[in-house]
Amino acid sequence: MHRVFDFLRSDDIPRMARRNYGIELRHILLWGMFANLIDGSFSSIVVAKTFHSPLLVPVVWATPMLAHLMSLVWGVVVRGRPKVRTFMVLAVGAVVSAGSIALTPSDWHPWGGWLFAAQVAAARIFMSGLVTVRTSIWKANYPRSHRARIAGRIQALNALLMLLMGMGVSLLFDRHAEYYRVVYPAIAALGVASLLPLRRLRVRGEVRELRARAATGGVPVTIGGRWAELRQGLAESAAILKRDRDFSRYCSAQYLLGSANLMTDPVLTIFLTQSAKLGYFTSYLLMEQIPMLVAVFTMRHWAHLFDRIGVLRFRVINSAYWLASIALAAVSLAIGGTSFVGALTVALVVLALGRLFNGLGRGGGMIAWNLGHLHFAGEHDAELYMGIHVALTGVRGIIMPFVGSTLYNLIGSSALAIAIALSGAAVAAFRRLALTDRRAAQATSAGELPADTAPLDTESS
């Protein structure tokens, strides 16, 4: 039992980090339940079954991803502002957007589905800002040697709460789909309550940083000044991609892997809700509950591995599990498309195995997605690096769900062969990056690397 709840430990965390870590755990206890309802997987099932709009499944998968494009903006907007206060303002925006779903009529076809997609997208826009702010807080508050461990435990608790809430809500919706009118505002209220512990959160070094920024001009107070800073920040982001070639290659590898996953998940949602005609609970069990349960119980091992070997070697191992999950999903859909007796049962069993591998990939992916950019970022540009990384997630997120669903409608399960190829290319790309990084580290330790070519990385282990 101790090992099951290992993510709640704080005795192996540096004393200076324990207070903030405890505050974040109390916040996540309620926030995790709220965040589940605007997750792309759950929302895609709701739009297909509650709002009777299966054609909007790729739209619902894509519209939250559109919010990630805002991360380049968030990276500029939140820089130089009090992080906790900014976090709370953005969180309230997400809560209000999600709570308003209760007012959306389910029989207003097809506009009810479109309005639902827009409300989910609005909530995700605010939440994309939260991701940017949260990783900056983690960088300031938690030492590099323990950062993945701490982030992994926070993410594990969040995932467990999402799992439990998703299970309960999907069973409730199976009884009556119109219960969404009560569920969404109730969960939004929990989201507001989750912000109360954050009033006591402190960000190390922030007062000094804000004073230094104010002494050099600070955050512009005019609208024109803010736009000028935004343009400057976007220019800085473009310069980072041009200057930091290793980070650019890392983003490219992530783009390949993310594209494969974002092609696959909408296809599976369509298959489960339309072809297999499963209910809310069973669809969500396969799409989210099985992977999330596996992720929760493997995240601790992934976090220790991340702290030990660094993000690049970590990504090689982690991506192999994503590749296996997509390959099994392709096999499942191929079997489900045949006409022999029991084909659907066999297909669902294979798909369940694939979702186990998806959970293994997800357990490590949650850590790498939140912390990977810190391997490349300097002391004061973590927000910009995160903004670039999340914005590129948004680019693939608004494209690949439509690519996957369109190809599935045209050529059936063969569409996932493309996803397999993309994820295989990602594994190869991460492996090249890891080998290059290892050679550079060996050359540096041997004194062979010239001073003017020293790596920019301040986070590698």
VOGU-3710 file (C-alpha; in Angstrom, 3 decimals, decimal comma):
1> mhrvfdflrs> 0,000/0,000/0,000  2,915/2,315/0,744  4,214/1,850/-2,806  0,768/2,476/-4,304  0,591/5,889/-2,658  4,262/6,692/-3,136  3,323/9,806/-5,118  2,169/11,432/-1,860  5,617/11,184/-0,234  7,630/14,264/0,656
11> ddiprmarrn> 10,343/12,812/2,903  12,739/12,289/-0,030  12,236/15,848/-1,339  14,566/18,706/-0,293  13,193/20,591/2,703  13,078/23,909/0,854  10,655/22,384/-1,688  8,291/20,527/0,669  5,994/23,427/1,570  5,242/24,367/-2,041
21> ygielrhill> 4,962/20,706/-2,993  2,298/20,166/-0,328  0,363/23,203/-1,507  0,397/21,956/-5,090  -0,859/18,540/-4,007  -3,811/20,141/-2,205  -4,578/22,190/-5,313  -4,466/19,147/-7,598  -6,835/17,189/-5,322  -9,715/19,268/-6,734
31> wgmfanlidg> -8,265/20,616/-9,968  -7,679/17,111/-11,312  -11,402/16,371/-11,094  -12,244/19,551/-12,980  -9,653/19,125/-15,727  -10,993/15,725/-16,762  -14,254/17,108/-18,160  -12,525/19,230/-20,795  -10,030/16,573/-21,755  -10,059/15,820/-25,479
41> sfssivvakt> -10,810/12,122/-25,026  -13,846/12,603/-22,793  -15,125/15,608/-24,770  -14,953/13,682/-28,046  -17,220/10,981/-26,588  -19,654/13,609/-25,271  -19,918/15,418/-28,614  -20,539/12,120/-30,434  -23,162/10,739/-28,039  -24,712/13,637/-26,078
51> fhspllvpvv> -24,736/16,195/-28,890  -25,198/13,535/-31,628  -22,405/14,977/-33,769  -19,859/12,229/-34,600  -18,544/14,374/-37,448  -17,362/16,848/-34,799  -15,093/14,285/-33,104  -11,962/15,520/-34,941  -13,103/19,108/-34,354  -13,310/18,553/-30,593
61> watpmlahlm> -9,893/16,879/-30,654  -8,484/19,788/-32,671  -10,088/22,837/-31,051  -8,405/22,362/-27,658  -5,140/21,910/-29,520  -5,760/25,229/-31,231  -5,378/26,712/-27,768  -1,773/25,547/-27,694  -0,977/28,063/-30,409  -1,702/30,675/-27,758
71> slvwgvvvrg> 1,272/29,418/-25,770  3,654/31,584/-27,767  1,516/34,512/-26,670  1,246/33,258/-23,088  5,018/32,830/-22,899  5,377/36,551/-23,566  2,334/37,796/-21,653  3,105/36,017/-18,366  6,819/36,807/-18,366  7,593/39,425/-15,740
81> rpkvrtfmvl> 4,223/39,078/-14,017  3,470/37,475/-10,629  3,163/33,803/-11,489  0,663/32,640/-8,866  -1,713/35,559/-9,457  -1,509/35,005/-13,225  -2,150/31,287/-12,756  -5,299/31,954/-10,754  -6,705/34,442/-13,274  -6,211/31,971/-16,122
91> avgavvsags> -7,719/29,129/-14,064  -10,883/31,148/-13,390  -11,237/31,736/-17,135  -11,027/27,986/-17,766  -13,572/27,250/-15,038  -16,117/29,773/-16,345  -15,777/28,453/-19,909  -16,316/24,836/-18,826  -19,186/25,646/-16,461  -21,082/27,416/-19,253
101> ialtpsdwhp> -21,467/24,074/-21,068  -24,499/23,435/-18,821  -26,368/26,115/-20,808  -25,723/24,474/-24,198  -28,849/22,678/-25,573  -28,157/19,092/-26,641  -31,091/19,051/-29,114  -29,929/22,141/-31,033  -28,484/20,156/-33,914  -25,830/20,724/-35,222
111> wggwlfaaqv> -25,131/24,065/-33,526  -25,227/22,647/-30,017  -22,244/20,469/-30,881  -20,393/23,409/-32,398  -21,065/25,547/-29,324  -19,841/22,723/-27,083  -16,632/22,504/-29,123  -16,150/26,272/-28,796  -16,632/26,163/-25,024  -14,113/23,346/-24,693
121> aaarifmsgl> -11,685/25,300/-26,865  -12,081/28,438/-24,717  -11,362/26,457/-21,550  -8,300/24,896/-23,153  -6,995/28,302/-24,264  -6,861/29,399/-20,644  -5,389/26,057/-19,574  -2,591/26,330/-22,127  -1,513/29,440/-20,249  -1,579/27,455/-17,012
131> vtvrtsiwka> 0,889/24,945/-18,456  3,305/27,742/-19,306  3,059/29,319/-15,848  3,200/26,009/-13,971  6,472/24,857/-15,534  8,044/28,232/-14,738  6,978/27,794/-11,104  8,471/24,293/-11,056  11,740/25,564/-12,494  11,979/28,201/-9,746
141> nyprshrari> 10,802/26,097/-6,797  12,220/22,625/-7,374  15,878/21,645/-7,857  16,859/19,988/-11,103  17,910/16,780/-9,324  14,366/16,221/-7,984  12,209/18,109/-10,481  10,995/15,116/-12,501  10,238/13,204/-9,299  8,138/16,049/-7,907
151> agriqalnal> 6,408/16,796/-11,211  5,731/13,092/-11,682  3,989/12,796/-8,316  1,863/15,872/-8,952  0,945/14,528/-12,388  0,227/11,076/-10,949  -2,236/12,485/-8,431  -3,823/14,577/-11,161  -4,135/11,527/-13,419  -5,636/9,370/-10,663
161> lmllmgmgvs> -8,285/11,987/-9,910  -9,085/12,366/-13,605  -9,452/8,595/-13,805  -11,875/8,385/-10,873  -13,907/11,388/-11,991  -14,106/10,141/-15,577  -15,318/6,752/-14,371  -18,073/8,283/-12,256  -19,227/10,819/-14,823  -19,273/8,304/-17,701
171> llfdrhaeyy> -21,442/5,943/-15,631  -23,730/8,867/-14,819  -24,009/9,859/-18,481  -24,845/6,254/-19,395  -27,892/6,579/-17,159  -28,981/9,874/-18,692  -26,967/12,072/-21,049  -28,767/15,241/-19,896  -27,019/15,037/-16,524  -24,281/17,139/-18,146
181> rvvypaiaal> -26,349/20,213/-17,214  -25,635/19,513/-13,535  -22,209/17,902/-13,780  -20,339/20,676/-15,591  -21,215/23,523/-13,185  -20,646/21,264/-10,159  -17,157/20,350/-11,351  -16,482/23,982/-12,218  -17,193/24,836/-8,567  -14,549/22,307/-7,530
191> gvasllplrr> -12,156/24,012/-9,919  -12,678/27,325/-8,130  -12,217/25,689/-4,720  -8,935/24,143/-5,920  -7,419/27,622/-6,231  -7,722/28,434/-2,524  -4,520/26,627/-1,416  -2,509/28,456/-4,098  -2,863/31,736/-2,222  -0,065/30,481/0,058
201> lrvrgevrel> 2,241/29,348/-2,766  5,524/31,248/-3,056  7,836/31,353/-6,064  11,518/31,388/-5,154  13,397/34,423/-6,476  10,311/36,019/-7,976  10,446/39,240/-5,916  14,033/39,818/-7,009  13,154/39,052/-10,623  10,173/41,437/-10,642
211> raraatggvp> 12,220/44,219/-9,059  14,982/43,758/-11,599  12,472/43,823/-14,426  10,818/46,953/-13,060  14,219/48,654/-12,795  14,859/48,009/-16,497  11,472/49,154/-17,764  9,227/46,392/-16,444  6,061/45,184/-18,114  4,737/47,899/-20,431
221> vtiggrwael> 1,604/49,580/-19,165  0,196/50,804/-22,481  -1,626/48,692/-25,021  0,875/49,691/-27,669  3,730/48,778/-25,361  2,238/45,369/-24,682  1,843/44,688/-28,392  5,428/45,805/-28,900  6,599/43,355/-26,222  4,472/40,610/-27,781
231> rqglaesaai> 6,064/41,192/-31,195  9,473/41,197/-29,583  8,715/37,958/-27,752  7,523/36,235/-30,926  10,689/37,403/-32,651  12,714/35,958/-29,753  10,885/32,652/-30,111  11,715/32,502/-33,823  15,326/33,362/-33,017  15,493/30,535/-30,469
241> lkrdrdfsry> 14,415/27,986/-33,069  16,981/29,347/-35,506  19,817/29,581/-32,985  19,250/26,498/-30,834  19,467/23,737/-33,412  19,296/20,948/-30,838  16,014/22,310/-29,484  14,674/22,630/-33,035  15,517/18,989/-33,742  13,941/17,967/-30,436
251> csaqyllgsa> 10,738/19,825/-31,352  10,750/18,149/-34,780  10,993/14,696/-33,206  8,162/15,544/-30,823  6,146/16,803/-33,773  6,416/13,418/-35,479  5,449/11,501/-32,348  2,582/13,836/-31,443  1,237/13,754/-34,994  1,053/9,958/-34,876
261> nlmtdpvlti> -0,903/10,002/-31,606  -3,230/12,790/-32,720  -4,033/10,858/-35,894  -4,842/7,733/-33,932  -7,038/8,859/-31,019  -9,918/10,449/-33,007  -10,012/7,366/-35,219  -10,353/5,140/-32,154  -13,132/7,340/-30,759  -15,085/7,041/-34,014
271> fltqsaklgy> -14,521/3,287/-34,096  -15,694/2,746/-30,505  -18,745/5,038/-30,514  -19,979/4,436/-34,077  -18,721/1,060/-35,372  -18,574/-0,833/-32,061  -21,484/1,245/-30,650  -20,126/1,197/-27,108  -21,566/3,374/-24,325  -19,941/6,257/-22,456
281> ftsyllmeqi> -18,305/4,111/-19,782  -16,884/1,385/-22,043  -15,670/3,889/-24,632  -14,012/5,964/-21,936  -12,616/2,839/-20,272  -10,660/1,998/-23,415  -9,801/5,522/-24,489  -8,771/6,979/-21,149  -9,249/4,898/-18,003  -6,979/1,970/-18,896
291> pmlvavftmr> -4,138/4,209/-20,167  -4,459/6,612/-17,250  -4,462/3,850/-14,642  -1,276/2,401/-16,133  0,243/5,889/-16,310  -0,466/6,564/-12,642  1,270/3,404/-11,435  4,289/3,698/-13,749  4,938/7,432/-13,464  7,139/7,027/-10,386
301> hwahlfdrig> 9,472/4,697/-12,294  9,515/7,021/-15,302  10,353/10,006/-13,066  13,366/8,248/-11,529  14,520/7,219/-14,999  14,159/10,805/-16,256  16,223/12,183/-13,359  18,885/9,537/-13,957  19,394/9,571/-17,740  18,064/12,946/-18,939
311> vlrfrvinsa> 15,339/13,804/-21,409  16,925/12,669/-24,680  17,715/9,068/-23,774  14,427/9,030/-21,870  12,515/10,034/-24,994  14,008/7,166/-27,006  12,724/4,594/-24,518  9,384/6,295/-23,936  8,625/6,742/-27,643  9,022/3,027/-28,282
321> ywlasialaa> 5,962/2,387/-26,096  3,931/4,934/-28,061  4,964/3,153/-31,274  3,809/-0,198/-29,877  0,457/1,255/-28,814  -0,249/2,653/-32,283  0,777/-0,599/-33,973  -1,631/-2,573/-31,762  -4,408/-0,055/-32,461  -3,868/-0,586/-36,199
331> vslaiggtsf> -4,094/-4,364/-35,766  -7,266/-3,952/-33,702  -9,009/-1,850/-36,347  -7,937/-4,260/-39,086  -9,483/-7,189/-37,172  -12,616/-5,155/-36,395  -13,118/-4,519/-40,086  -13,399/-8,217/-40,917  -16,596/-10,256/-40,940  -15,625/-13,439/-39,105
341> vgaltvalvv> -17,515/-14,444/-35,961  -16,161/-12,779/-32,837  -14,061/-10,260/-34,783  -15,266/-7,311/-32,707  -14,473/-9,055/-29,405  -10,953/-9,952/-30,573  -10,470/-6,405/-31,870  -11,441/-4,903/-28,517  -9,085/-7,257/-26,650  -6,188/-6,252/-28,918
351> lalgrlfngl> -7,147/-2,613/-28,540  -7,166/-2,971/-24,741  -3,608/-4,337/-24,947  -2,674/-1,393/-27,123  -4,135/1,000/-24,573  -1,955/-0,629/-21,898  1,077/0,334/-23,977  -0,479/3,763/-24,486  -0,589/4,132/-20,712  3,068/3,144/-20,416
361> grgggmiawn> 3,949/5,781/-22,983  1,684/8,316/-21,333  3,203/7,808/-17,873  6,580/8,946/-19,155  5,182/11,357/-21,697  3,485/13,488/-19,030  6,840/14,078/-17,391  8,822/14,677/-20,577  6,147/16,943/-22,070  6,170/19,229/-19,020
371> lghlhfageh> 9,915/19,208/-18,331  11,687/18,325/-21,575  12,129/21,904/-22,788  14,010/22,800/-19,588  16,911/20,686/-20,891  17,503/23,442/-23,440  16,168/26,593/-21,747  18,393/29,105/-19,981  17,811/30,768/-16,629  15,276/33,373/-17,762
381> daelymgihv> 13,668/32,090/-20,974  11,848/28,940/-19,777  8,467/30,537/-20,605  9,507/31,168/-24,209  10,853/27,634/-24,656  7,654/26,194/-23,203  5,596/28,527/-25,389  7,362/27,286/-28,516  6,992/23,648/-27,490  3,278/23,934/-26,639
391> altgvrgiim> 2,492/26,057/-29,706  3,971/23,377/-31,957  1,734/20,884/-30,147  -1,159/23,121/-31,178  -0,068/23,187/-34,826  -0,095/19,413/-35,117  -3,211/19,253/-32,978  -5,340/21,301/-35,386  -4,158/19,318/-38,401  -3,677/15,655/-37,544
401> pfvgstlynl> -7,129/14,768/-36,092  -8,658/15,761/-39,437  -5,955/13,900/-41,353  -6,547/10,759/-39,306  -10,351/10,794/-39,494  -10,373/11,670/-43,217  -7,955/8,887/-44,095  -9,921/6,454/-41,921  -13,113/7,297/-43,830  -11,276/6,808/-47,138
411> igssalaiai> -9,051/3,775/-46,596  -10,128/2,315/-43,254  -7,627/0,912/-40,781  -4,768/1,305/-43,277  -4,733/4,964/-42,261  -2,888/4,011/-39,092  0,045/2,696/-41,156  0,967/6,371/-41,617  0,813/6,908/-37,852  3,114/3,912/-37,365
421> alsgaavaaf> 5,612/5,388/-39,835  5,535/8,788/-38,108  6,116/7,335/-34,635  8,927/5,106/-35,951  10,597/8,181/-37,444  10,248/9,936/-34,074  12,043/7,103/-32,263  14,890/7,306/-34,776  15,101/11,101/-34,450  15,251/10,992/-30,641
431> rrlaltdrra> 17,942/8,322/-30,856  20,114/10,524/-33,099  19,699/13,429/-30,656  20,641/11,239/-27,695  23,761/9,930/-29,433  24,840/13,453/-30,407  24,299/14,695/-26,853  26,275/11,801/-25,390  29,215/12,409/-27,737  29,199/16,115/-26,852
441> aqatsagelp> 29,189/15,283/-23,137  32,068/12,832/-23,566  34,061/15,381/-25,539  33,430/18,018/-22,874  34,519/15,723/-20,021  37,675/14,876/-21,977  38,430/18,556/-22,531  38,095/18,220/-26,290  35,269/20,708/-26,853  36,354/24,278/-27,631
451> adtapldtes> 35,049/26,929/-25,236  33,049/28,736/-27,901  31,112/25,576/-28,763  30,084/24,579/-25,246  26,526/23,253/-25,139  23,823/25,637/-23,977  22,084/22,953/-21,915  21,800/23,734/-18,214  19,367/20,958/-17,329  20,896/17,724/-18,618
461> s> 21,844/14,964/-16,252
//
